[in-house]
Amino acid sequence: MLIINNPQVSELLTMADCIRVQDEAFRKLPSGGSIHRGRVDLYFPCDREDAYFRWGTMEGAGDGFFAIRMKSDIVSWPTDAAGNETEDKYCVEPGTYCGVILLVSTRNGEPLAFINDGVLQHMRVGGGAGLGAKYLAREDAHVAGILGSGGMARTYLEAFCCVRDIKACRVYSPTPANREAFAAEMSSRLGIEVEAVASAREAVRGAEILASCTDAMTPVYDAEWIEPGTHVTNLGFHEVPPDAYARFDVAIRQGDAGLDLVESERVQRGIGHSPIAFIGGTVDEMRRLPPPAEYGGGRLPTFADLAGGAASGRTQRDQITFYRNGGNQGLQFSSVGGWVYAQARRRNVGREIPSEWFLQDVRD
């Protein structure tokens, strides 16, 4: 069994491979060649009176691998001086995080690897956005607009450059130093012109691929800003203005989370960035949580529908297309995690530990 850390994932995983293995895995869902369970979070009160403990998991299987991604966070929803609400998180203390992928063989049940989830998480989400752009953006899309300047924004832009000939990007985030750092780093890394701009409106103007990559709890652009022919994608479902869905000529979601649960006080959709939340605590403690939000646009066709011909993609140059980048999270971790593990074995990367540590002779 291997332990594979974040620097090793960076060494083993390219964005092109990240997009390719997701494409292959998502296409197998209708036939049963792959399967997944979407993200489910469990909330319980923590020591902070303005925050909650959140445990999140998602699972998937295909091509001989099963993965469960597990993460432990203390989450809060601060509001800045301008009244913008975001979601903040950490584990133990600000600046540290706890997330791990357990990879298992579906052939014999053997535990294969523990993989730090940080780099792989950024790559699989960015790769998912790139997959949407591959099938829905105009072939001659050359200009990207990015809202956000964190790790996800970096992988989104990298993925767009993998599937389209991106020549320029305009990036906006509220902190000038962050957007300037993003522009300098990504210009150098990708060899394209990346400009930091002073407003979201400037980033959206002229964008042929528009991506919102933030922790925002409210929309980060106006629907009327989207220009004909643009391809739009997202990170969180709060970022997209509800009235934007009326402007999308084609709207596709990555996948169906497969979680048609009966909602109640203890089981709710759209708490913070959680698609599904199981909630503990007293009624008073539950008031720390933000109110539930709804996904816009209703039940959209999936990538598998698009790839299989059951749903249509872009048919005209001026159409506005949208790809909701979420739903197949568990399958992303099994497909991308399985690829990383196979490369680690091939290149003798990772720390070996005995698989026997995780086996026992007591039947459970």
N, C-alpha and C positions, 0 to 999 in steps of 0.2 A: 504494500500500500504506500502511496506517495503523499507527501505534504508539498503543495505547490504554492509559493508565495506570489505577491503582486509583481515584484520585479521579474520573476520567471514567467508569469503570464504575459507581461509586456514583451519579453524575448520570444515567446512561442507563438503569439497570436497576431496576425495581420488583419486589418480591416477587410480586405478583400475576402479572406477566408471566413471571417465572422459573418459577412453578408451571405456568402455562398452556402454555408452549412445551415443557416436559418431558412434560406430559400428552399433548400432540399427538404428540411424537416417539416416546414409548414405545408408543403405540397402533399405530404403523406397523411395529413390528418383525416381527410374524408375516407380513405381506405383502411384506416386503422394501423397504418405503418408507423404512426407516431401518436402519442396521446399526452395530454397535459391537464393539470389543474392550475387555474389562475391564482393570483395572490389573495391570501386571506390573512388578516391581521387580528391579533388579540390584544386588547387594551386592558390595563389594570393600573390603579392609582400608584404613584411613586411618592418619594419623599417631598418633591417640590409641589407646592400648592398651585402652581400655574402650569403644570406639565403632566404628562401621563407616560407610563411605561408602555411600549408597543413591541410585540413579538410578531414577526412576519415570516410566512413560509409560502413557497410555491414549488410545484413539482412537475416533472416531465420525463418522458421515456421515448427512445427510438434508437435504432441502429446499434442495439446491444448495450446501451447505457441508460441508467435512470439517474436523475439528479434531484435533490431537494436543496433549495437555497433557504438559509435561515439567517435572520437578522434580529438583533436586540438593540432597541433605541429608547432613549428618553426624548419625547417629542413635545414641542411647544409651538405656539402660534403667535409670535410677536408682531406688533404693529409699529411701523417706523413713524418718523415725524410727519411724513406726508400722508399718513393714514393707510399705507399699503400693508396688508397682512401677508405674511409668508409662513412657511413651515420650517422650523429649525429642529435639529436632532443631534444627538451625540450618544456615546456609551461611556460610562464612568465619569468623564469630564469633557468639556468642549474641546473639539479637535481630534478626539479619538472615536473610533467606530468599530462595531463588531458585526461581521457578516461572514458566513462560511458556506461553501457548497460541499455537500457530501455526494460523491459520485460512486455508483454501485453498478456492477454487472447485472444485466437482466438475463444473462445466459446461465449463471450459476448462483447469483445472489451475493457474490464476493464484494466486500467493500474495496474500492480501488483508489480513492483519493479524497483528501480534504484540500480544497482550493480556497484561498482568500478571495472574497468576492469583489473587492474594490475596483480593480482594473477591468476584470471581466464584466462587471456590472455596467460600467461606463461603455465598454465596447459593445456589449450585446444591445444596449438601448440605442446607441448611435447607429449600429449596424441595422437595427430594425427600421429606423428612420430612413437609412440609405436604401433599404429594400423597397420601401414605399416610393421613394423618388425614382428608383430604377424603373418601376412599372407605370408611374403616373405623371412624372414631370415631363415637360417638353424635351425632346431630344436635343434642342439647341439652347437649353437653359445654361446660362453662363454666370449669373449673378445671384448670390445667396444673401438673404437677410437673416441675421441671427439675433434673437432677443434673449440675453443671458450670456454670461462669460465664465461659467464654471467648467468642471470636468465634462459634463454632458454636452455642453455647447461645443467643446473641442472635438469630441468624437462625432457629433452630428456633422460638423463641417468636413471632417476627414472622410466620413462616409459619403457625403454628397460629391466630394472630389473623386471618389472611387467610381461612381456611377455616371457622372456627367463631367463635362469639360468646364469646370468652374474656374473663372478667371478673376473674379472679384467678389468680395464679401463686405457688407457693412454690419457692424455689431454694435448693439446698445445694451448697457446695463446701468443701473442707477449710480454706481460708484465709478467715477472717472478713472481711477487708478486701475480698477479691475478690467475695464474694457480696453484701456490702453495696453495693459500687459497681454491681454488676449490677442489684440491686433499684432503686436510685435512678435509674439511667439508663433502664431499661426501663419503669419506672412513668411517667416523664416522656415517653418517646418514644411509648409505645403507649396511654397514658391508661387504664391498668388498675392494679389493686392488685397489686404484686409485693412479696412478703415474703421476706426472707432468714431461713432457719431454721438451727438449730444441729445438725441431723443429717439423714442421708439418709432415715431413717424418717419424719421429720416432712414431708419433701418428698413422699414417696410417699403418705402418708396422705391420703385424700380426693381424690387426683388422678384426673381423668377422662381426661386425656391425660398419659402419663408418658414422658419422654424422658431417656435417658442420653447426655450430650454431653461425654465426657471422653477423656483419653489413657490411661486405666487399662488395666492388663494383667491385671486380675482383676475379678470381678463387683463391681458398686457398689451392689447392693441384694439383698435376700433375696426369693426367689420367693414365699414365703408372704405377703409384704406386699401383693402386687398384689390389688386389690379387684375384685369382679364388676363388669362393665361398662366396665372401663378399656381404653383403647387404648394400646399400648406401642410405642415405637420406640427406635432406638439410633443411635450413631455408629460405635463400634468393636465388633467381634464378641466381644471379651473381656468387655465390660461386662455382658452378659446372663447370669444364672446358668443353667447347663446344665439344672437341674431346672425352670426356668420354662417350657420348651417343653411340658411335660406339662400346664401350666395354660392354655395358649393354645387357645381354641376355634377360632380362625381365625388362620393364620399365612401371610403372603405376603412374598415377597422382591421387591425392586425389579426385579431382572433376573438373567439368567444371564450370568455373565462369559464364557462360551464358551471356557473354558480347561481342557479335559480333558487335562492333560499327564501323562506318566508321571513319577512322583516318584522322586527319587534323592537321594544325598547333596548334589548340586549344584542340585537343583530341588526346592523344598519349599513346602508351603502353610502359612500361619499363622505365619510368622516375624515377630515384632513385630506391626505393623498391616498387613503385606503379605499380600494374598490369595495371590499367587504370588511366590516369590523365587528368582532365579538367583544362586547364591552362589559367590564367588571366595575365595581365601585358603587358607592351609594349615589342616590339621586343628586345630592349636593356635589359630590366629587365629579359626577358626569357633566356638571355645568362648566368644567374646565375645557371641555371639548368644543370645537367649532360646530356650528349647525351643519346638518347634512347638505350636500350639494348633489345635483343631478347631472349625469352625463347629458350633453346636448345631442340633438340629431336623431334620437331614437335608436332602434336596433339596426345597425348598418351591416351591409354585406361584408364578408371577411376576405382576407388575402387569399385563402383557399378557394373561395367563390370566384375571385378575380382570376387566379391562376388556372382554375378549371373551366372557365368560360361561363359560369353561372351568373357572373356580374360583369358589366362592361367597364372598361377603363376610359382613359382620355381618347376621344374620337375627333376633337376639333382643337385647333391651336389656342383659341381664346377661352376655352373652358377653364374654370377654376376647379382644381382637384384638391381633395383633402384625404390624408392618411392618419387615422387615429392610432398612434404608436403605442399600443398596449393590448393585452389580452392573452398572448401566448407566452407569458413570462416563464413559466416552468419549463416549457419546451426549449426556450432560448438557452436556459442553463444546462439542459442535458445535451443539446446539440453542440453548443460552443464549448461547454465544459468537456464533453467527450472528445472533441477535436484537440483541445489543449492537452488532455491526458495522453492521447495517442502520440502527439508530438513530443511530450515530455519523455515517454518511453523510448521513442525513436532516437532522441538526442541525449538521453541519459541525464535529464534535468529533474530536480526535485529531491526531497529528502525521503529516503526509504524508512518505513517503520513496519513492524510485523503485522500482517493482517490478522494473525491469531489473537492479537490483543482485543479484537472486536468480536471474536467468536466465543461460544460457551457450550457446555454440555448440559445445561439446564434448559429444558424446553419451555418456551414462554407461551 
